[in-house]
């Protein structure tokens, strides 16, 4: 639980940083007619792609290491692929929920204020 909370805090901070850097872009997109859902999708997609790549890299490594570790026990079990699918889906859900809060806030802000301050 602690590692999930710490990783969510890091992801939340990264989302705040990226949104802060892209404030002008978001403001221009909103002025040109982008919907709030389009802005949320734009921001969330970047993070979810990174989480997906991390899952694709980590799953085979975790499978290999767990298989080697479980060989040492007298009563062996096999790791089913559904465990990694569920873990990856849960990781994507947690990442989406973490980033969506900041991205919705950025999508609903007034574009005039963001363009005026830049």
Secondary structure in CASP SS format (residue, H / E / C, confidence):
PFRMAT SS
TARGET T0000
AUTHOR 0000-0000-0000
METHOD secondary structure of the structure
MODEL  1
X C 1.00
X H 1.00
X H 1.00
X H 1.00
X H 1.00
X H 1.00
X H 1.00
X H 1.00
X H 1.00
X H 1.00
X H 1.00
X H 1.00
X H 1.00
X H 1.00
X H 1.00
X H 1.00
X H 1.00
X H 1.00
X H 1.00
X H 1.00
X H 1.00
X C 1.00
X H 1.00
X H 1.00
X H 1.00
X H 1.00
X H 1.00
X H 1.00
X H 1.00
X H 1.00
X H 1.00
X C 1.00
X C 1.00
X C 1.00
X C 1.00
X H 1.00
X H 1.00
X H 1.00
X H 1.00
X H 1.00
X H 1.00
X H 1.00
X H 1.00
X H 1.00
X H 1.00
X H 1.00
X H 1.00
X H 1.00
X H 1.00
X H 1.00
X H 1.00
X H 1.00
X H 1.00
X H 1.00
X H 1.00
X H 1.00
X H 1.00
X H 1.00
X H 1.00
X H 1.00
X H 1.00
X H 1.00
X H 1.00
X H 1.00
X H 1.00
X H 1.00
X H 1.00
X H 1.00
X H 1.00
X H 1.00
X C 1.00
X C 1.00
X C 1.00
X C 1.00
X C 1.00
X C 1.00
X C 1.00
X C 1.00
X C 1.00
X C 1.00
X H 1.00
X H 1.00
X H 1.00
X H 1.00
X H 1.00
X H 1.00
X H 1.00
X H 1.00
X H 1.00
X H 1.00
X H 1.00
X H 1.00
X H 1.00
X H 1.00
X H 1.00
X H 1.00
X H 1.00
X H 1.00
X H 1.00
X H 1.00
X H 1.00
X H 1.00
X H 1.00
X H 1.00
X H 1.00
X H 1.00
X H 1.00
X H 1.00
X C 1.00
X C 1.00
X H 1.00
X H 1.00
X H 1.00
X H 1.00
X H 1.00
X H 1.00
X H 1.00
X C 1.00
END
